[in-house]
């Protein structure tokens, strides 16, 4: 029971939620916590844990590059889920096109170079959602299903896809490390 609670607490903290508020209703009620833990299927937990780790990896990557997009991690996660895109694709494009939002047309909120970088968005979130929708509708739905085929349309540069893949690979390596860390700590609890 204690192990399940600690594992749940770690998971909630990885999501960036306040554990005090999240568990306030079950404080002192181990039966309630046990019932909740038992009612969640393993696949849902695995998916949630995987998304939490992806969120953490994106956040740490944006922090590492001192990105102004660091507070837009949830927008990236929402867009990848809503449009069924690889969660690392959009941040990786921003890494290539604008060094994660650092070098953009002033107040354009366009770290993607979308429309040659001349399209202006009202916020990072609007830019993220617009580009995600555009990738889904105008690229993926029309057969550009991998980074290489997207790259042929997205950019004139023959190395665009390789460079985007490089950022994605860095994030995938970080995800693996975080997965290992989470699993090792869960076993030790």
TIVO-2410 file (N, C-alpha, C; in nm, 3 decimals):
# residues 189
REC num residu      c1      c2      c3 atome chaine
REC   1      X   0.082  -0.119   0.000     N      A
REC   1      X   0.000   0.000   0.000    CA      A
REC   1      X   0.087   0.125   0.000     C      A
REC   2      X   0.187   0.127   0.086     N      A
REC   2      X   0.276   0.243   0.094    CA      A
REC   2      X   0.352   0.260  -0.038     C      A
REC   3      X   0.395   0.147  -0.095     N      A
REC   3      X   0.466   0.154  -0.223    CA      A
REC   3      X   0.378   0.213  -0.332     C      A
REC   4      X   0.252   0.173  -0.336     N      A
REC   4      X   0.160   0.225  -0.437    CA      A
REC   4      X   0.138   0.375  -0.419     C      A
REC   5      X   0.126   0.419  -0.293     N      A
REC   5      X   0.107   0.560  -0.266    CA      A
REC   5      X   0.230   0.640  -0.308     C      A
REC   6      X   0.348   0.593  -0.275     N      A
REC   6      X   0.471   0.663  -0.309    CA      A
REC   6      X   0.489   0.668  -0.461     C      A
REC   7      X   0.460   0.557  -0.528     N      A
REC   7      X   0.470   0.554  -0.674    CA      A
REC   7      X   0.372   0.655  -0.734     C      A
REC   8      X   0.249   0.660  -0.681     N      A
REC   8      X   0.150   0.757  -0.730    CA      A
REC   8      X   0.195   0.899  -0.704     C      A
REC   9      X   0.254   0.922  -0.586     N      A
REC   9      X   0.302   1.055  -0.552    CA      A
REC   9      X   0.414   1.098  -0.647     C      A
REC  10      X   0.507   1.009  -0.677     N      A
REC  10      X   0.615   1.039  -0.772    CA      A
REC  10      X   0.558   1.071  -0.909     C      A
REC  11      X   0.459   0.992  -0.951     N      A
REC  11      X   0.396   1.014  -1.081    CA      A
REC  11      X   0.330   1.151  -1.087     C      A
REC  12      X   0.256   1.188  -0.983     N      A
REC  12      X   0.189   1.318  -0.978    CA      A
REC  12      X   0.291   1.431  -0.980     C      A
REC  13      X   0.402   1.412  -0.910     N      A
REC  13      X   0.506   1.515  -0.909    CA      A
REC  13      X   0.571   1.528  -1.046     C      A
REC  14      X   0.588   1.416  -1.119     N      A
REC  14      X   0.644   1.421  -1.254    CA      A
REC  14      X   0.552   1.500  -1.347     C      A
REC  15      X   0.422   1.490  -1.324     N      A
REC  15      X   0.326   1.563  -1.406    CA      A
REC  15      X   0.326   1.712  -1.374     C      A
REC  16      X   0.393   1.748  -1.263     N      A
REC  16      X   0.398   1.888  -1.224    CA      A
REC  16      X   0.276   1.932  -1.144     C      A
REC  17      X   0.202   1.837  -1.091     N      A
REC  17      X   0.085   1.870  -1.011    CA      A
REC  17      X   0.125   1.889  -0.865     C      A
REC  18      X   0.041   1.954  -0.788     N      A
REC  18      X   0.067   1.972  -0.645    CA      A
REC  18      X   0.016   1.850  -0.571     C      A
REC  19      X   0.108   1.768  -0.516     N      A
REC  19      X   0.063   1.645  -0.450    CA      A
REC  19      X  -0.026   1.673  -0.329     C      A
REC  20      X  -0.009   1.787  -0.262     N      A
REC  20      X  -0.091   1.818  -0.146    CA      A
REC  20      X  -0.238   1.830  -0.187     C      A
REC  21      X  -0.265   1.903  -0.295     N      A
REC  21      X  -0.403   1.918  -0.342    CA      A
REC  21      X  -0.456   1.788  -0.401     C      A
REC  22      X  -0.371   1.716  -0.473     N      A
REC  22      X  -0.414   1.595  -0.541    CA      A
REC  22      X  -0.456   1.486  -0.443     C      A
REC  23      X  -0.384   1.476  -0.331     N      A
REC  23      X  -0.412   1.368  -0.237    CA      A
REC  23      X  -0.485   1.414  -0.112     C      A
REC  24      X  -0.525   1.541  -0.107     N      A
REC  24      X  -0.590   1.594   0.012    CA      A
REC  24      X  -0.715   1.515   0.048     C      A
REC  25      X  -0.793   1.477  -0.051     N      A
REC  25      X  -0.918   1.408  -0.023    CA      A
REC  25      X  -0.898   1.265   0.028     C      A
REC  26      X  -0.776   1.211   0.015     N      A
REC  26      X  -0.755   1.074   0.060    CA      A
REC  26      X  -0.661   1.065   0.179     C      A
REC  27      X  -0.618   1.179   0.234     N      A
REC  27      X  -0.528   1.176   0.348    CA      A
REC  27      X  -0.593   1.099   0.462     C      A
REC  28      X  -0.520   1.002   0.516     N      A
REC  28      X  -0.571   0.922   0.625    CA      A
REC  28      X  -0.667   0.814   0.581     C      A
REC  29      X  -0.686   0.797   0.452     N      A
REC  29      X  -0.781   0.699   0.403    CA      A
REC  29      X  -0.711   0.603   0.309     C      A
REC  30      X  -0.638   0.508   0.365     N      A
REC  30      X  -0.561   0.416   0.282    CA      A
REC  30      X  -0.651   0.328   0.196     C      A
REC  31      X  -0.769   0.297   0.245     N      A
REC  31      X  -0.860   0.212   0.167    CA      A
REC  31      X  -0.902   0.284   0.038     C      A
REC  32      X  -0.928   0.414   0.048     N      A
REC  32      X  -0.967   0.491  -0.070    CA      A
REC  32      X  -0.854   0.494  -0.171     C      A
REC  33      X  -0.732   0.519  -0.123     N      A
REC  33      X  -0.616   0.525  -0.212    CA      A
REC  33      X  -0.592   0.388  -0.275     C      A
REC  34      X  -0.604   0.283  -0.198     N      A
REC  34      X  -0.584   0.148  -0.250    CA      A
REC  34      X  -0.687   0.115  -0.356     C      A
REC  35      X  -0.813   0.153  -0.331     N      A
REC  35      X  -0.919   0.126  -0.428    CA      A
REC  35      X  -0.894   0.202  -0.557     C      A
REC  36      X  -0.851   0.328  -0.544     N      A
REC  36      X  -0.822   0.406  -0.664    CA      A
REC  36      X  -0.708   0.346  -0.743     C      A
REC  37      X  -0.603   0.308  -0.674     N      A
REC  37      X  -0.487   0.251  -0.741    CA      A
REC  37      X  -0.525   0.120  -0.810     C      A
REC  38      X  -0.604   0.039  -0.745     N      A
REC  38      X  -0.643  -0.089  -0.802    CA      A
REC  38      X  -0.736  -0.072  -0.922     C      A
REC  39      X  -0.814   0.036  -0.923     N      A
REC  39      X  -0.912   0.052  -1.031    CA      A
REC  39      X  -0.852   0.102  -1.163     C      A
REC  40      X  -0.732   0.153  -1.157     N      A
REC  40      X  -0.668   0.204  -1.279    CA      A
REC  40      X  -0.593   0.089  -1.346     C      A
REC  41      X  -0.623   0.066  -1.471     N      A
REC  41      X  -0.559  -0.046  -1.541    CA      A
REC  41      X  -0.412  -0.017  -1.568     C      A
REC  42      X  -0.334  -0.122  -1.583     N      A
REC  42      X  -0.191  -0.108  -1.608    CA      A
REC  42      X  -0.163  -0.034  -1.738     C      A
REC  43      X  -0.244  -0.056  -1.840     N      A
REC  43      X  -0.219   0.012  -1.967    CA      A
REC  43      X  -0.241   0.162  -1.957     C      A
REC  44      X  -0.342   0.203  -1.881     N      A
REC  44      X  -0.366   0.346  -1.861    CA      A
REC  44      X  -0.251   0.408  -1.785     C      A
REC  45      X  -0.203   0.338  -1.682     N      A
REC  45      X  -0.089   0.389  -1.606    CA      A
REC  45      X   0.035   0.397  -1.694     C      A
REC  46      X   0.058   0.296  -1.776     N      A
REC  46      X   0.174   0.299  -1.865    CA      A
REC  46      X   0.166   0.415  -1.963     C      A
REC  47      X   0.047   0.438  -2.019     N      A
REC  47      X   0.029   0.549  -2.112    CA      A
REC  47      X   0.048   0.682  -2.040     C      A
REC  48      X  -0.012   0.696  -1.924     N      A
REC  48      X   0.001   0.820  -1.847    CA      A
REC  48      X   0.145   0.843  -1.806     C      A
REC  49      X   0.212   0.737  -1.762     N      A
REC  49      X   0.352   0.749  -1.723    CA      A
REC  49      X   0.436   0.788  -1.844     C      A
REC  50      X   0.408   0.727  -1.958     N      A
REC  50      X   0.482   0.759  -2.080    CA      A
REC  50      X   0.463   0.904  -2.121     C      A
REC  51      X   0.341   0.954  -2.112     N      A
REC  51      X   0.315   1.094  -2.148    CA      A
REC  51      X   0.379   1.187  -2.046     C      A
REC  52      X   0.378   1.149  -1.919     N      A
REC  52      X   0.443   1.232  -1.816    CA      A
REC  52      X   0.593   1.240  -1.841     C      A
REC  53      X   0.652   1.130  -1.880     N      A
REC  53      X   0.795   1.129  -1.909    CA      A
REC  53      X   0.824   1.214  -2.032     C      A
REC  54      X   0.742   1.202  -2.136     N      A
REC  54      X   0.761   1.285  -2.256    CA      A
REC  54      X   0.751   1.433  -2.219     C      A
REC  55      X   0.654   1.468  -2.137     N      A
REC  55      X   0.636   1.605  -2.093    CA      A
REC  55      X   0.761   1.654  -2.020     C      A
REC  56      X   0.812   1.571  -1.933     N      A
REC  56      X   0.933   1.605  -1.857    CA      A
REC  56      X   1.053   1.624  -1.950     C      A
REC  57      X   1.067   1.535  -2.046     N      A
REC  57      X   1.178   1.543  -2.141    CA      A
REC  57      X   1.170   1.671  -2.223     C      A
REC  58      X   1.051   1.705  -2.272     N      A
REC  58      X   1.035   1.828  -2.350    CA      A
REC  58      X   1.067   1.950  -2.263     C      A
REC  59      X   1.017   1.950  -2.142     N      A
REC  59      X   1.044   2.062  -2.052    CA      A
REC  59      X   1.193   2.077  -2.026     C      A
REC  60      X   1.260   1.967  -1.996     N      A
REC  60      X   1.405   1.973  -1.969    CA      A
REC  60      X   1.484   2.016  -2.092     C      A
REC  61      X   1.440   1.973  -2.210     N      A
REC  61      X   1.507   2.014  -2.334    CA      A
REC  61      X   1.493   2.164  -2.354     C      A
REC  62      X   1.373   2.215  -2.335     N      A
REC  62      X   1.349   2.358  -2.352    CA      A
REC  62      X   1.427   2.439  -2.248     C      A
REC  63      X   1.435   2.387  -2.127     N      A
REC  63      X   1.514   2.454  -2.023    CA      A
REC  63      X   1.663   2.454  -2.059     C      A
REC  64      X   1.711   2.342  -2.108     N      A
REC  64      X   1.852   2.328  -2.145    CA      A
REC  64      X   1.892   2.432  -2.249     C      A
REC  65      X   1.803   2.461  -2.343     N      A
REC  65      X   1.832   2.559  -2.448    CA      A
REC  65      X   1.783   2.700  -2.413     C      A
REC  66      X   1.741   2.721  -2.288     N      A
REC  66      X   1.692   2.852  -2.243    CA      A
REC  66      X   1.582   2.905  -2.335     C      A
REC  67      X   1.491   2.817  -2.368     N      A
REC  67      X   1.385   2.849  -2.462    CA      A
REC  67      X   1.273   2.932  -2.400     C      A
REC  68      X   1.224   3.032  -2.471     N      A
REC  68      X   1.106   3.105  -2.424    CA      A
REC  68      X   0.979   3.019  -2.431     C      A
REC  69      X   0.990   2.901  -2.489     N      A
REC  69      X   0.876   2.809  -2.501    CA      A
REC  69      X   0.860   2.720  -2.378     C      A
REC  70      X   0.943   2.734  -2.279     N      A
REC  70      X   0.945   2.642  -2.165    CA      A
REC  70      X   0.810   2.636  -2.093     C      A
REC  71      X   0.734   2.743  -2.095     N      A
REC  71      X   0.603   2.741  -2.030    CA      A
REC  71      X   0.491   2.692  -2.122     C      A
REC  72      X   0.529   2.645  -2.240     N      A
REC  72      X   0.431   2.596  -2.338    CA      A
REC  72      X   0.435   2.445  -2.355     C      A
REC  73      X   0.493   2.376  -2.259     N      A
REC  73      X   0.505   2.230  -2.269    CA      A
REC  73      X   0.367   2.166  -2.281     C      A
REC  74      X   0.271   2.214  -2.203     N      A
REC  74      X   0.136   2.156  -2.210    CA      A
REC  74      X   0.073   2.178  -2.348     C      A
REC  75      X   0.102   2.291  -2.410     N      A
REC  75      X   0.051   2.316  -2.545    CA      A
REC  75      X   0.109   2.215  -2.644     C      A
REC  76      X   0.238   2.185  -2.631     N      A
REC  76      X   0.300   2.082  -2.716    CA      A
REC  76      X   0.233   1.947  -2.692     C      A
REC  77      X   0.214   1.911  -2.564     N      A
REC  77      X   0.155   1.781  -2.531    CA      A
REC  77      X   0.011   1.772  -2.582     C      A
REC  78      X  -0.067   1.878  -2.562     N      A
REC  78      X  -0.205   1.878  -2.610    CA      A
REC  78      X  -0.212   1.864  -2.761     C      A
REC  79      X  -0.123   1.935  -2.831     N      A
REC  79      X  -0.122   1.930  -2.977    CA      A
REC  79      X  -0.084   1.792  -3.028     C      A
REC  80      X   0.016   1.730  -2.966     N      A
REC  80      X   0.057   1.597  -3.015    CA      A
REC  80      X  -0.053   1.495  -2.992     C      A
REC  81      X  -0.126   1.507  -2.882     N      A
REC  81      X  -0.235   1.414  -2.857    CA      A
REC  81      X  -0.355   1.444  -2.948     C      A
REC  82      X  -0.391   1.569  -2.960     N      A
REC  82      X  -0.508   1.606  -3.040    CA      A
REC  82      X  -0.490   1.569  -3.187     C      A
REC  83      X  -0.370   1.588  -3.241     N      A
REC  83      X  -0.346   1.564  -3.383    CA      A
REC  83      X  -0.267   1.436  -3.411     C      A
REC  84      X  -0.251   1.352  -3.310     N      A
REC  84      X  -0.182   1.223  -3.323    CA      A
REC  84      X  -0.046   1.238  -3.392     C      A
REC  85      X   0.035   1.326  -3.336     N      A
REC  85      X   0.170   1.348  -3.386    CA      A
REC  85      X   0.271   1.298  -3.283     C      A
REC  86      X   0.389   1.265  -3.326     N      A
REC  86      X   0.497   1.231  -3.235    CA      A
REC  86      X   0.520   1.352  -3.145     C      A
REC  87      X   0.521   1.332  -3.014     N      A
REC  87      X   0.532   1.444  -2.920    CA      A
REC  87      X   0.663   1.521  -2.932     C      A
REC  88      X   0.763   1.459  -2.991     N      A
REC  88      X   0.892   1.528  -3.005    CA      A
REC  88      X   0.906   1.601  -3.139     C      A
REC  89      X   0.814   1.580  -3.231     N      A
REC  89      X   0.824   1.642  -3.363    CA      A
REC  89      X   0.817   1.795  -3.356     C      A
REC  90      X   0.713   1.849  -3.296     N      A
REC  90      X   0.696   1.994  -3.293    CA      A
REC  90      X   0.810   2.064  -3.219     C      A
REC  91      X   0.847   2.020  -3.098     N      A
REC  91      X   0.961   2.087  -3.033    CA      A
REC  91      X   1.089   2.075  -3.115     C      A
REC  92      X   1.109   1.962  -3.183     N      A
REC  92      X   1.230   1.943  -3.263    CA      A
REC  92      X   1.232   2.039  -3.382     C      A
REC  93      X   1.117   2.063  -3.442     N      A
REC  93      X   1.111   2.159  -3.552    CA      A
REC  93      X   1.150   2.298  -3.500     C      A
REC  94      X   1.101   2.334  -3.381     N      A
REC  94      X   1.138   2.465  -3.326    CA      A
REC  94      X   1.287   2.470  -3.295     C      A
REC  95      X   1.344   2.356  -3.256     N      A
REC  95      X   1.488   2.352  -3.230    CA      A
REC  95      X   1.567   2.385  -3.355     C      A
REC  96      X   1.527   2.329  -3.465     N      A
REC  96      X   1.596   2.353  -3.591    CA      A
REC  96      X   1.566   2.493  -3.646     C      A
REC  97      X   1.440   2.528  -3.652     N      A
REC  97      X   1.400   2.650  -3.720    CA      A
REC  97      X   1.434   2.779  -3.646     C      A
REC  98      X   1.440   2.773  -3.510     N      A
REC  98      X   1.458   2.898  -3.436    CA      A
REC  98      X   1.537   2.882  -3.307     C      A
REC  99      X   1.613   2.774  -3.295     N      A
REC  99      X   1.682   2.741  -3.170    CA      A
REC  99      X   1.581   2.747  -3.055     C      A
REC 100      X   1.475   2.670  -3.070     N      A
REC 100      X   1.369   2.657  -2.971    CA      A
REC 100      X   1.304   2.791  -2.936     C      A
REC 101      X   1.277   2.871  -3.038     N      A
REC 101      X   1.204   2.996  -3.019    CA      A
REC 101      X   1.290   3.115  -2.985     C      A
REC 102      X   1.419   3.098  -2.981     N      A
REC 102      X   1.506   3.211  -2.944    CA      A
REC 102      X   1.526   3.311  -3.057     C      A
REC 103      X   1.523   3.263  -3.180     N      A
REC 103      X   1.549   3.350  -3.294    CA      A
REC 103      X   1.429   3.350  -3.389     C      A
REC 104      X   1.339   3.442  -3.361     N      A
REC 104      X   1.216   3.455  -3.440    CA      A
REC 104      X   1.196   3.603  -3.474     C      A
REC 105      X   1.106   3.626  -3.569     N      A
REC 105      X   1.065   3.762  -3.597    CA      A
REC 105      X   1.000   3.815  -3.468     C      A
REC 106      X   1.038   3.935  -3.421     N      A
REC 106      X   0.986   3.984  -3.293    CA      A
REC 106      X   0.834   3.977  -3.283     C      A
REC 107      X   0.789   3.925  -3.172     N      A
REC 107      X   0.647   3.907  -3.136    CA      A
REC 107      X   0.566   3.825  -3.236     C      A
REC 108      X   0.633   3.742  -3.315     N      A
REC 108      X   0.560   3.659  -3.412    CA      A
REC 108      X   0.507   3.531  -3.348     C      A
REC 109      X   0.569   3.488  -3.239     N      A
REC 109      X   0.533   3.361  -3.175    CA      A
REC 109      X   0.534   3.247  -3.276     C      A
REC 110      X   0.626   3.255  -3.371     N      A
REC 110      X   0.637   3.155  -3.478    CA      A
REC 110      X   0.777   3.091  -3.474     C      A
REC 111      X   0.798   2.996  -3.384     N      A
REC 111      X   0.930   2.932  -3.374    CA      A
REC 111      X   0.950   2.822  -3.478     C      A
REC 112      X   0.850   2.799  -3.561     N      A
REC 112      X   0.852   2.691  -3.658    CA      A
REC 112      X   0.902   2.733  -3.796     C      A
REC 113      X   0.916   2.862  -3.819     N      A
REC 113      X   0.947   2.908  -3.953    CA      A
REC 113      X   0.828   2.887  -4.046     C      A
REC 114      X   0.711   2.869  -3.988     N      A
REC 114      X   0.587   2.842  -4.063    CA      A
REC 114      X   0.558   2.959  -4.155     C      A
REC 115      X   0.533   2.931  -4.281     N      A
REC 115      X   0.508   3.037  -4.378    CA      A
REC 115      X   0.633   3.122  -4.401     C      A
REC 116      X   0.748   3.055  -4.401     N      A
REC 116      X   0.873   3.128  -4.419    CA      A
REC 116      X   0.911   3.211  -4.298     C      A
REC 117      X   0.839   3.192  -4.186     N      A
REC 117      X   0.865   3.269  -4.065    CA      A
REC 117      X   0.791   3.400  -4.060     C      A
REC 118      X   0.713   3.430  -4.165     N      A
REC 118      X   0.643   3.558  -4.173    CA      A
REC 118      X   0.502   3.555  -4.115     C      A
REC 119      X   0.451   3.438  -4.087     N      A
REC 119      X   0.318   3.428  -4.028    CA      A
REC 119      X   0.327   3.465  -3.881     C      A
REC 120      X   0.236   3.548  -3.837     N      A
REC 120      X   0.236   3.595  -3.698    CA      A
REC 120      X   0.123   3.525  -3.622     C      A
REC 121      X   0.156   3.480  -3.502     N      A
REC 121      X   0.056   3.421  -3.412    CA      A
REC 121      X   0.042   3.512  -3.291     C      A
REC 122      X  -0.070   3.500  -3.222     N      A
REC 122      X  -0.096   3.583  -3.104    CA      A
REC 122      X  -0.027   3.530  -2.979     C      A
REC 123      X   0.008   3.401  -2.981     N      A
REC 123      X   0.072   3.339  -2.863    CA      A
REC 123      X   0.147   3.215  -2.909     C      A
REC 124      X   0.233   3.164  -2.821     N      A
REC 124      X   0.303   3.038  -2.850    CA      A
REC 124      X   0.201   2.927  -2.873     C      A
REC 125      X   0.098   2.925  -2.787     N      A
REC 125      X  -0.002   2.818  -2.796    CA      A
REC 125      X  -0.075   2.820  -2.929     C      A
REC 126      X  -0.110   2.940  -2.976     N      A
REC 126      X  -0.177   2.949  -3.106    CA      A
REC 126      X  -0.085   2.898  -3.217     C      A
REC 127      X   0.042   2.934  -3.212     N      A
REC 127      X   0.138   2.886  -3.311    CA      A
REC 127      X   0.152   2.735  -3.307     C      A
REC 128      X   0.163   2.680  -3.188     N      A
REC 128      X   0.178   2.534  -3.172    CA      A
REC 128      X   0.056   2.462  -3.228     C      A
REC 129      X  -0.063   2.507  -3.191     N      A
REC 129      X  -0.187   2.442  -3.238    CA      A
REC 129      X  -0.203   2.456  -3.389     C      A
REC 130      X  -0.173   2.572  -3.442     N      A
REC 130      X  -0.188   2.595  -3.586    CA      A
REC 130      X  -0.093   2.507  -3.667     C      A
REC 131      X   0.031   2.500  -3.624     N      A
REC 131      X   0.129   2.419  -3.697    CA      A
REC 131      X   0.096   2.270  -3.682     C      A
REC 132      X   0.055   2.229  -3.563     N      A
REC 132      X   0.017   2.088  -3.543    CA      A
REC 132      X  -0.100   2.051  -3.635     C      A
REC 133      X  -0.201   2.135  -3.640     N      A
REC 133      X  -0.316   2.111  -3.728    CA      A
REC 133      X  -0.272   2.109  -3.874     C      A
REC 134      X  -0.186   2.204  -3.911     N      A
REC 134      X  -0.136   2.211  -4.049    CA      A
REC 134      X  -0.056   2.088  -4.086     C      A
REC 135      X   0.027   2.040  -3.995     N      A
REC 135      X   0.104   1.918  -4.022    CA      A
REC 135      X   0.011   1.798  -4.040     C      A
REC 136      X  -0.090   1.788  -3.954     N      A
REC 136      X  -0.184   1.676  -3.963    CA      A
REC 136      X  -0.263   1.683  -4.093     C      A
REC 137      X  -0.324   1.797  -4.121     N      A
REC 137      X  -0.415   1.809  -4.235    CA      A
REC 137      X  -0.344   1.816  -4.371     C      A
REC 138      X  -0.234   1.887  -4.376     N      A
REC 138      X  -0.169   1.913  -4.504    CA      A
REC 138      X  -0.047   1.827  -4.533     C      A
REC 139      X  -0.003   1.753  -4.437     N      A
REC 139      X   0.114   1.667  -4.455    CA      A
REC 139      X   0.078   1.521  -4.429     C      A
REC 140      X   0.051   1.490  -4.302     N      A
REC 140      X   0.027   1.350  -4.261    CA      A
REC 140      X  -0.095   1.291  -4.331     C      A
REC 141      X  -0.206   1.363  -4.331     N      A
REC 141      X  -0.327   1.311  -4.395    CA      A
REC 141      X  -0.312   1.296  -4.546     C      A
REC 142      X  -0.211   1.359  -4.603     N      A
REC 142      X  -0.188   1.351  -4.748    CA      A
REC 142      X  -0.069   1.262  -4.781     C      A
REC 143      X  -0.027   1.180  -4.681     N      A
REC 143      X   0.074   1.078  -4.708    CA      A
REC 143      X   0.214   1.105  -4.657     C      A
REC 144      X   0.242   1.224  -4.607     N      A
REC 144      X   0.375   1.252  -4.551    CA      A
REC 144      X   0.375   1.207  -4.405     C      A
REC 145      X   0.403   1.080  -4.385     N      A
REC 145      X   0.385   1.019  -4.254    CA      A
REC 145      X   0.513   1.007  -4.171     C      A
REC 146      X   0.627   1.043  -4.227     N      A
REC 146      X   0.750   1.039  -4.148    CA      A
REC 146      X   0.825   1.171  -4.166     C      A
REC 147      X   0.927   1.190  -4.085     N      A
REC 147      X   1.000   1.317  -4.085    CA      A
REC 147      X   1.062   1.345  -4.223     C      A
REC 148      X   1.111   1.242  -4.287     N      A
REC 148      X   1.174   1.260  -4.418    CA      A
REC 148      X   1.074   1.310  -4.523     C      A
REC 149      X   0.957   1.250  -4.528     N      A
REC 149      X   0.859   1.294  -4.627    CA      A
REC 149      X   0.800   1.430  -4.590     C      A
REC 150      X   0.790   1.460  -4.463     N      A
REC 150      X   0.747   1.594  -4.420    CA      A
REC 150      X   0.852   1.696  -4.462     C      A
REC 151      X   0.979   1.662  -4.442     N      A
REC 151      X   1.088   1.753  -4.473    CA      A
REC 151      X   1.094   1.797  -4.617     C      A
REC 152      X   1.060   1.706  -4.710     N      A
REC 152      X   1.062   1.741  -4.853    CA      A
REC 152      X   0.961   1.851  -4.886     C      A
REC 153      X   0.855   1.857  -4.808     N      A
REC 153      X   0.751   1.958  -4.831    CA      A
REC 153      X   0.779   2.082  -4.747     C      A
REC 154      X   0.818   2.060  -4.622     N      A
REC 154      X   0.833   2.168  -4.524    CA      A
REC 154      X   0.946   2.264  -4.558     C      A
REC 155      X   1.056   2.209  -4.610     N      A
REC 155      X   1.176   2.291  -4.630    CA      A
REC 155      X   1.245   2.256  -4.761     C      A
REC 156      X   1.315   2.354  -4.815     N      A
REC 156      X   1.395   2.330  -4.934    CA      A
REC 156      X   1.528   2.264  -4.899     C      A
REC 157      X   1.566   2.269  -4.773     N      A
REC 157      X   1.695   2.214  -4.732    CA      A
REC 157      X   1.693   2.061  -4.737     C      A
REC 158      X   1.791   2.001  -4.803     N      A
REC 158      X   1.796   1.855  -4.808    CA      A
REC 158      X   1.836   1.792  -4.674     C      A
REC 159      X   1.883   1.875  -4.579     N      A
REC 159      X   1.923   1.821  -4.449    CA      A
REC 159      X   1.822   1.850  -4.339     C      A
REC 160      X   1.708   1.909  -4.373     N      A
REC 160      X   1.608   1.945  -4.274    CA      A
REC 160      X   1.567   1.823  -4.189     C      A
REC 161      X   1.529   1.716  -4.254     N      A
REC 161      X   1.480   1.598  -4.182    CA      A
REC 161      X   1.587   1.538  -4.092     C      A
REC 162      X   1.710   1.532  -4.139     N      A
REC 162      X   1.820   1.477  -4.059    CA      A
REC 162      X   1.839   1.560  -3.932     C      A
REC 163      X   1.832   1.690  -3.945     N      A
REC 163      X   1.853   1.777  -3.830    CA      A
REC 163      X   1.735   1.772  -3.733     C      A
REC 164      X   1.613   1.763  -3.785     N      A
REC 164      X   1.497   1.747  -3.696    CA      A
REC 164      X   1.506   1.612  -3.625     C      A
REC 165      X   1.541   1.508  -3.699     N      A
REC 165      X   1.558   1.374  -3.639    CA      A
REC 165      X   1.663   1.375  -3.528     C      A
REC 166      X   1.767   1.455  -3.545     N      A
REC 166      X   1.871   1.463  -3.442    CA      A
REC 166      X   1.813   1.514  -3.310     C      A
REC 167      X   1.733   1.619  -3.316     N      A
REC 167      X   1.669   1.668  -3.193    CA      A
REC 167      X   1.574   1.563  -3.135     C      A
REC 168      X   1.499   1.497  -3.222     N      A
REC 168      X   1.406   1.393  -3.175    CA      A
REC 168      X   1.483   1.279  -3.109     C      A
REC 169      X   1.596   1.241  -3.167     N      A
REC 169      X   1.677   1.132  -3.110    CA      A
REC 169      X   1.732   1.171  -2.974     C      A
REC 170      X   1.771   1.296  -2.957     N      A
REC 170      X   1.819   1.342  -2.826    CA      A
REC 170      X   1.709   1.327  -2.722     C      A
REC 171      X   1.588   1.366  -2.758     N      A
REC 171      X   1.476   1.355  -2.664    CA      A
REC 171      X   1.441   1.210  -2.636     C      A
REC 172      X   1.448   1.124  -2.736     N      A
REC 172      X   1.421   0.982  -2.716    CA      A
REC 172      X   1.524   0.920  -2.621     C      A
REC 173      X   1.650   0.959  -2.634     N      A
REC 173      X   1.754   0.909  -2.541    CA      A
REC 173      X   1.724   0.957  -2.399     C      A
REC 174      X   1.684   1.083  -2.384     N      A
REC 174      X   1.649   1.135  -2.252    CA      A
REC 174      X   1.526   1.063  -2.196     C      A
REC 175      X   1.431   1.030  -2.282     N      A
REC 175      X   1.313   0.956  -2.237    CA      A
REC 175      X   1.354   0.819  -2.183     C      A
REC 176      X   1.443   0.752  -2.256     N      A
REC 176      X   1.491   0.622  -2.211    CA      A
REC 176      X   1.555   0.630  -2.073     C      A
REC 177      X   1.638   0.733  -2.052     N      A
REC 177      X   1.704   0.752  -1.922    CA      A
REC 177      X   1.601   0.776  -1.813     C      A
REC 178      X   1.502   0.860  -1.840     N      A
REC 178      X   1.398   0.889  -1.741    CA      A
REC 178      X   1.313   0.766  -1.713     C      A
REC 179      X   1.284   0.688  -1.816     N      A
REC 179      X   1.208   0.564  -1.798    CA      A
REC 179      X   1.283   0.469  -1.706     C      A
REC 180      X   1.411   0.454  -1.731     N      A
REC 180      X   1.496   0.368  -1.648    CA      A
REC 180      X   1.499   0.418  -1.505     C      A
REC 181      X   1.515   0.549  -1.487     N      A
REC 181      X   1.518   0.608  -1.353    CA      A
REC 181      X   1.387   0.581  -1.281     C      A
REC 182      X   1.275   0.602  -1.349     N      A
REC 182      X   1.145   0.581  -1.288    CA      A
REC 182      X   1.126   0.435  -1.249     C      A
REC 183      X   1.159   0.344  -1.340     N      A
REC 183      X   1.142   0.201  -1.313    CA      A
REC 183      X   1.233   0.154  -1.200     C      A
REC 184      X   1.357   0.201  -1.198     N      A
REC 184      X   1.451   0.160  -1.092    CA      A
REC 184      X   1.404   0.210  -0.956     C      A
REC 185      X   1.356   0.332  -0.950     N      A
REC 185      X   1.309   0.387  -0.823    CA      A
REC 185      X   1.179   0.321  -0.778     C      A
REC 186      X   1.095   0.286  -0.873     N      A
REC 186      X   0.970   0.218  -0.836    CA      A
REC 186      X   0.999   0.081  -0.779     C      A
REC 187      X   1.098   0.011  -0.833     N      A
REC 187      X   1.134  -0.121  -0.782    CA      A
REC 187      X   1.190  -0.111  -0.643     C      A
REC 188      X   1.265  -0.003  -0.613     N      A
REC 188      X   1.327   0.011  -0.483    CA      A
REC 188      X   1.229   0.054  -0.375     C      A
REC 189      X   1.113   0.103  -0.410     N      A
REC 189      X   1.018   0.154  -0.310    CA      A
REC 189      X   0.968   0.046  -0.216     C      A
***
